[in-house]
Amino acid sequence: MKFYLTYFILAIVILAVLLILTTRTLLHLFRRGDERRQMILGKSCIVSFAGTLVFLLLSMVLFAVTSGTVWLHPIVCLIVALLFFTISLAYYNRKLGG
């Protein structure tokens, strides 16, 4: 019974992080700004797309190499894409002065 409570708390924490990252991403995507802000957002989107694409390709390779074990779950894919976007947005904000 104790393990179920631990897994439940872990699931709640993961869903809370997912909700925070999703909200932050949507707020950044729909906020208006000048050309520098659009450039930062564009570069962050490119890095996020490329990182997600590499993640999906590696998941396909691992699926083919292993004996059909599924490595990809939609929530994991969403978390990876949101983490790539959040990290790249913070990097380009710091680099280009957002």
C-alpha positions as CSV (number, residue, x, y, z in Angstrom):
1,M,0.0,0.0,0.0
2,K,2.9,2.3,0.7
3,F,4.3,1.9,-2.8
4,Y,1.0,3.0,-4.4
5,L,1.1,6.2,-2.3
6,T,4.6,6.9,-3.5
7,Y,3.7,6.3,-7.2
8,F,0.6,8.5,-6.8
9,I,2.6,11.4,-5.3
10,L,5.2,11.0,-8.1
11,A,2.5,11.1,-10.7
12,I,1.0,14.2,-9.2
13,V,4.4,15.9,-9.2
14,I,5.1,14.9,-12.8
15,L,1.7,16.2,-13.9
16,A,2.2,19.5,-12.0
17,V,5.6,20.0,-13.7
18,L,3.9,19.2,-17.1
19,L,1.1,21.7,-16.4
20,I,3.6,24.4,-15.4
21,L,5.8,23.9,-18.5
22,T,2.8,23.8,-20.8
23,T,1.4,27.0,-19.3
24,R,4.7,28.7,-19.6
25,T,5.2,27.6,-23.2
26,L,1.8,28.8,-24.3
27,L,2.2,32.1,-22.5
28,H,5.6,32.7,-24.3
29,L,4.1,31.6,-27.7
30,F,1.2,34.0,-27.6
31,R,2.9,37.0,-26.1
32,R,3.7,39.8,-28.5
33,G,7.0,41.5,-28.8
34,D,9.5,43.2,-31.0
35,E,11.8,41.7,-33.6
36,R,14.4,40.5,-31.1
37,R,11.7,38.7,-29.1
38,Q,10.4,37.0,-32.3
39,M,13.9,35.9,-33.2
40,I,14.4,34.4,-29.7
41,L,11.1,32.6,-29.9
42,G,11.9,31.4,-33.5
43,K,15.3,30.0,-32.5
44,S,13.8,28.3,-29.4
45,C,11.1,26.7,-31.5
46,I,13.6,25.4,-34.0
47,V,15.8,23.9,-31.2
48,S,12.7,22.3,-29.6
49,F,11.5,20.8,-32.9
50,A,15.0,19.5,-33.7
51,G,15.4,18.0,-30.2
52,T,12.0,16.4,-30.4
53,L,12.7,15.0,-33.8
54,V,16.0,13.5,-32.6
55,F,14.2,12.0,-29.6
56,L,11.6,10.4,-31.8
57,L,14.3,9.0,-34.1
58,L,16.2,7.5,-31.2
59,S,13.0,6.0,-29.9
60,M,12.4,4.4,-33.3
61,V,15.9,3.0,-33.4
62,L,15.6,1.6,-29.9
63,F,12.3,0.1,-30.7
64,A,13.9,-1.6,-33.8
65,V,17.0,-2.8,-32.0
66,T,15.3,-4.1,-28.8
67,S,12.7,-6.8,-29.1
68,G,9.8,-4.5,-29.7
69,T,9.9,-2.8,-26.3
70,V,8.0,0.4,-26.5
71,W,10.2,3.3,-25.3
72,L,7.8,6.1,-26.4
73,H,4.8,7.3,-24.4
74,P,2.9,10.5,-25.4
75,I,3.4,12.1,-22.0
76,V,7.2,11.5,-22.2
77,C,7.3,12.9,-25.7
78,L,5.4,16.0,-24.5
79,I,7.7,16.5,-21.5
80,V,10.8,16.2,-23.7
81,A,9.5,18.8,-26.2
82,L,8.5,21.2,-23.4
83,L,11.9,20.8,-21.7
84,F,13.7,21.4,-25.0
85,F,11.6,24.5,-25.5
86,T,12.0,25.8,-22.0
87,I,15.8,25.3,-21.8
88,S,16.4,26.8,-25.3
89,L,14.2,29.7,-24.5
90,A,16.1,30.4,-21.3
91,Y,19.4,30.1,-23.2
92,Y,18.4,32.4,-26.0
93,N,16.9,34.9,-23.6
94,R,20.2,35.0,-21.8
95,K,22.3,35.1,-25.0
96,L,20.3,37.6,-26.9
97,G,19.0,39.7,-24.0
98,G,15.3,39.0,-24.0
